[in-house]
Amino acid sequence: MATPFPDRLASSFQGVRWVVGALFFLIGTGLASGVGAADLDASPIRYAVAADSNPVSRLRDAVVAGKLQLAFDADKGYLPAVLKALDVPVSSQMLVFSKTSLQRQRIAPATPRALYFNDEVYVGYCQSGDVMEFSVADPGLGTVFYTLEQQGDEPARFIRQTESCLICHGSSATQGFPGHLARSVYPDTEGHPIFSLGTSRVEHSTPLSRRWGGWYVTGGNPGREHLGNMILPKTTRFQPAKNPHGTTCDDLSPFMETKEYLSPHSDLVALLVFEHQAEVHNRLTRTALETRIALYQQEEYDRILSRHGEGLFEGTARRIDSACESLVEYLFFCGESPLGGKVRGTSAFTTEFPARGPRDTRGRSLRDFDLTERMFKHQLSYMVLSKSFEDLPRMAHAIACAKIIKILAEGPTDPKYAHLTAEKRALAREILAGSSPVWQARLAGK
């Protein structure tokens, strides 16, 4: 006997609901691909056209409105004025001579690219470069990229970049999201990477022995070689067993004209902090955009399935929680590679960086350096106090905060947090509460 048409329709609709729900579960748990970060220009991110709001965009808007004029230096263009306007310290200078960025034709061992950074902004400068380059944390877009034309005969003109930067900075190396990319390569005499020898993407878990290929490094780590300051013949076919300049180097003048830069340093400690911080920003971006995309897709499927107030799909919740967990584990320095002995820089960065952040009533800060076995004295990143962390979407922010509070209060159950002893957790909790009234209230359950 045939099923009446209304019943068949209802049954069919239930089937559609099941299929759509199952598809959403697969997407949310990562078992289906091609969604999420694959199309940042789709809603809700709309990366190329959505309004930006960050320190560089505000500087751009002030210049356009005539509220601020950037002085143009005949030698270094807008660099000194921009660093001052954005409060980026000269002591953060790092020099990279591998041809691995936008203006590669300007970059060589004798003319390295200079990078500078603060907690939110990264600035790139090339000698005789056509443009200066910027990346910056943005609450709505994650990481945003800009160029500033190095021409003093007209007002400073910032240009927001999308596709040209995302070719590298939105690739599989950053999991498809806009982000920073610190690389270590084996460079030849012109700065070209010898790709047959391999490359490494660098963050705080990378052993020092694999870091800084293609970078100049001033400072020292006696007895522990790195790949910095090394220039290889073009004919090199095997990774070198030794790097004669890879332990201690205080003077870069044998390699380049240091007077052409704002500082003669490419500070080892600045490099360590940069690599940690850049990856924190990458994970903040992934967490923020994954959360926004997941919630947007949840709303779309709720509309299709006529769901009202039934909560998140399990896949949606798992997707957001996974992104938050990845961020939190990095903030707690999970997997940090040991330094293996005392290291030092050569610029004022080691004293200036800690002075830029808040301290508790006992003078302690999450920015205090250790520089013997690890970067910092305390096992919770100073980036937990950053504006970028506070700008996370509300749900992701709540989940990340809850995870941090639970770990500090109860101790870790996952082996990846085994380095967090009770003493280290108590100390980090005290300093966090004493450095921020907001965190003090959170830790007290208010």
N, C-alpha and C positions, 0 to 999 in steps of 0.2 A: 504494500500500500504506500502510495507516494506521500512524502512529508508535505504538509500545507506550506504554501509560499512564505507566510510570515514567520513560521518556525524555522524554515530553511534560511531565511534572511538573518534571523537572530543568531542561529548557529554559525552562519558564515561570519557575522560581525564578531562573535566571540572568538572565532578562529583568527581573524585579523588582529584582534586585541592581543591574543596570545603571541602571534608572530611578531608584532611590533614590540611587545614587551620583551620577548626573548632577544630580539635584535638590539634593543636598547641595553639589555643586560650585557650582551657580548661587547658592545661598544664601550660600556662603562668599565668593564673589567679588562679591557685591552685585548680581548679575543677576536675582535674585528678591527680592521685597520682602515686608514683613509679618512678618519674623522678627527676632529680636535685640532691639533696644531697644524694639520695638513693644509688648512685654508684660513690663514689669519685675517684675510681680507673679508671673510664672510662675517655675518653677525654671530656673536655679539661683539667681537673684537674690532673688526673693520680697521685693521692696523694702518693702512695707507691713508685713510681719510679722516679717522677720528681725531678729535682735538687733543693736542698734547698739553701737558701741564707739569713742568719740571724746571729745575734751575736754569737750564740752557734756553728753554722756550721763554722763560720770564726775562732773561737777559736779552734775547732777540726782540721781544715785544717792547722792552724799555728803549732799545736802540731805535727801533722803527718809530716809536712815538716821540722820539727826540728828547726823552728824559735822561738819556745817558749817551755819552760819546766815548768810544773806545779809542785811545791814543794808538797811533801806528808808529812802530819803531822801524827805522830805516834798515836795521839789520835783521831783526827777528819778527817783524810784522806785528800782528795783534797779540802775539804770545804773552808778553809781560802783562798787558792790560787785561787780557782774558783771565789769566790765572788770578790776578788780584780781584777782579769782579766776581769770580766764582769761588773765591777763597780756597784755591787749590795750592798747596805748598810746593815751592821749588824743591824742597828737600826730598820730595817723593819721586824725583826724576829717575827714570830707568831708560836705558839705551838699548835698542834692538837693531841689529844690522842685517838680519836675514830678510830676504825679499819676500815677505809673507803678508803684505798689506796693500792698501789701495794705491799708494804712490811708490810702488816698488822701483820705478826707474830712478827715483831720488835716493834710494837706500843702498848702502854698501858699507863694508867695514870702515872705510874712512869717513862716511857720512851717515851715521846711524839715525834712526828715527827716535825721537824722545817722547816718552810717555809720562804723564803726571796724573795724580788722582787724589780725590778726597773720598769721603764716605758715600757720595752719590754720583760723582762726575769723573769721567776719564777723558783726558785731553791728549791728542797726538799731534806732533809737530815734526816736519821735515825741513832740512835746510833747503832754501830756495824752492820750497813747495808751493804748489798752486793753491792749496787749501790747508787749513787746519781741520782736524777731525775730532769729533766728540761722540761719546756714548754716555747715556745718563739714565738713571732709574726714573721711571714714570709710573704713577699709581694706576693709570688706566691701560697702559700699553706695554708695561714691562720695561724692556730696554729700548731706547730710541736713539737714532743716529743722526748726526748733523755734520755738515761741513761749513767752514767759514772761509770765504775767498780772501786770499792774502794780497789784496790790492788796496793801497792807501789813497788812491785818487778818487775814491767814492766812499759813501758811508758803509760801515761794516754790514755784510749781508750773509746771514745764516740761512742755510738751505737744509731742510729736513730730507733725509735719505731713506729710501725703503728698499726697493729691489736690488740696487747695486751693492748695498751692504749685506742684505739678507742672503745673498749667494753663498757667503761664507758664514755669516753670523746668524743664520736661521736655517742651518743645514743639519744633517744627522749628527754632527759634532756637538750641537747644542739641543739635540732631540727635537729639532724642528721649530723651536721657539727662538725669538730674538735674544741673543746673548753674547757674552764675551768669550773669546777663544785665545787662551795662552798656550803657545806651542813651543816645543823644544825640537830643534832640527840639527842636522850636521851640515854646516854651511861651507861653501867653497870660497875662494879668494874674492869673488865678486858678491858674495852674499846669497847666491842661489842655494837652496836646500838640495843636498844629495839624497834624493828620495829613496834610492836603493839601500841606503843605510838605515832607513826607518825614521819615524817621527814619534813624538809623544805629546798628547794633550795633557797639560799640567794643572793640577790643583793640589790641595794640601796632603793628599795621600801619595803623591808621586815621590819616590825616593830621590834624594838630592843628586845621586849619581846620574839620573836621567833628566835633570832640569837644566834650563838656561842655555841650551845649544842655540846659537845665533844671537845671544844676548851678551852684552858686556856686564861684568859683575865686579863691583869694588867692595872690598871687605874680605873676610876670611872665615874659613872653617878648617883649621889645621888637621890634616890627616884624612879628610873626607873630600874626595874629588867630585867636581860637578863638570858640566859641559860648557860652562861660560868661557868667554874670551878665546875660544878655539876656532881657528880658521884652517881649513884643510885644502890640500891641492885638489884640483878638479879631477885628477885621476884616481882619487881615493876609492878603493873598492871594498874595504873592510873597516868596521868600526875600530878606531884607535884604542890601544890598550891603556894609554896614558894621555893626560892633558896637562902639559907643563904650566898652564896658566889657570888651572882649575881648582886651586886650593886657596891661595891668597893673592890678591892684586889690589894695591892701593893707588896705582897711577896708570891712567889710560893713555897717557901721552905717546907711548910707543905705537899705539894703534890708530890714533886720530888726533885732530886738533881740538882739544877740550875747550879752548876759549871760544869756540863757535857756539857753545851751549850756555844755558843759564847757570849750570853747575858742572864741575868736573867729575861728578859721581854718577854711578849707576848702582845704587845702594842695594846690597844683599838683603838687608832687613826689609826695605821697601818692596823688593821683589817677593819675599815670603808673604808679606801682608797682602799685596796685590793679588797673588794667586789664590789665597784663601778668600778674600773679599769678592773677587770676580765670580767665583763659583757660588758663593752665597747669593749674589745678585741673580745668577742664572737660575738657582733653585727657587728664589722668591718669584721670579718671573714665571717659571713653569707652574708653581703653585697657584699664583694669581690667575693666570690665563686658563689653566686646566679647570679651576673652580668655576670661573665665569662661563666657560664653554659647557661644562657638565650641567650646571644649573639651567642654562639656556636650553639645552637639549631636553632636560627634564620637563621644563615648561612646555616645550613643543609637543612632547609625547603625552603629557597630561591633557593638553588641549585635544589631541587626536583621540585619546582614549576616554575623554570626558571624566577624568579623574579630578576630584576636588578634595583637598585637605587630607589626602591619603599618605603623605610623606614621600620621601625619596625612594626610588628604586634602590635595591641593594647594590647594584652596579654603580649608581651615581655616588652613593655614600662611600663605597670602597675606592672609587677613583679619586675623590677629594682627599680621603684619609691617606691614601698612598702618597700623594703629592706632598701632603703635610709631613708625613713621616720622613720622607727623603730630605726635606728641609731641616727638620729637627735633628736628625742624626748628624747632619753636617755642622749645625750650630754647636753640637756637643763634641766636635772634633773626632767623630768616629773614624777610625782608619788613618789618623794623622801619622805621617811617616816621621820617625824620630830624627832629630838633628844629629845625634851621635857625638855631641861635644859642643863646647862654647863657640858661637858664631858672633860676628860683629859686622856692622856696616861702617861707612866712612863719612856719611853726611850727618846733618843734624836730625835726620828722620827718627832715629831711635829715641831722642828726647822730645821732639815736637809731636810725634804721633800720640803718645800717651797723654800729653797735655791738652789734647783737643777734645777729650771726652769727660763725662761726669765721674765724680768720685764719691765714695760714701764718707761718713763722718770720721772714719779712721784713715782716710786718705787712699783707700784702695780702689782700683778700677779694673774692669774687664779688659782694658787696653794695656795693662801692665805686661811687659815682656818677661819671658824666661830666657830664651835664646841659648839654652844649654841642651836640654833634651827635647824641648818643644818650643813652639813660637811664643805662647803666652803662659803666664803663671797659672791662670785660671781656666778651667775646662768648659767654659761657656763663652761663645763668641760675643764680642762687643756689638755685632750686628743685630743682636736681639733688641738693642736699644735704638736702632736706626729708624728713620722715618719710613724707609722702604718696608720694614717689618710691620710697622703700624698701619701702613697703607694697604695691607692685604685685604681681600674681600672679607666681609664680616664673618662668614661661616668658616673660611680657612683660618682666619685670625683666631677665632675661638678654639678651633681644634688644635692649632699649633700651640697656643698658650696653655691649653689643658694638658697637652703632652709634656711640655716643659715643666709645668708645675708638678705633675705627677712624678716625673723622674727625679726632680729635686727633692720632693717630699718623701717618696716611698722607696726610691732606689730602682734601678733598672732590672727588668726580668729578661730582656733580650741580651744575648752574649755580646752583641756589638757595642753595648754600653758598659761592658765589664771594667773599663778603665776608670769609671766614675765611682771612686770609693766614697764611703759615707763622709769622710772628712772633706773631700773635694766638692761633693754636692752641698754640704752645709756652708762651705766657704763661698761657693758661687751664689747660693741663695742669699746669703747675708749681703754680698756686694751688690747683687741685682736689686734687692729691696732698698738698700741704702743709696743707690744711685738714681732711683726713679720712683717718685711718689705713686705713679701709675702702677708700676710693677709691685710696689709695696702693698698696694690695695689688692691686687690680683693674688699675690702669694698669701694674703690674709683671708682670702675667700670673699672679698667685698666686691 
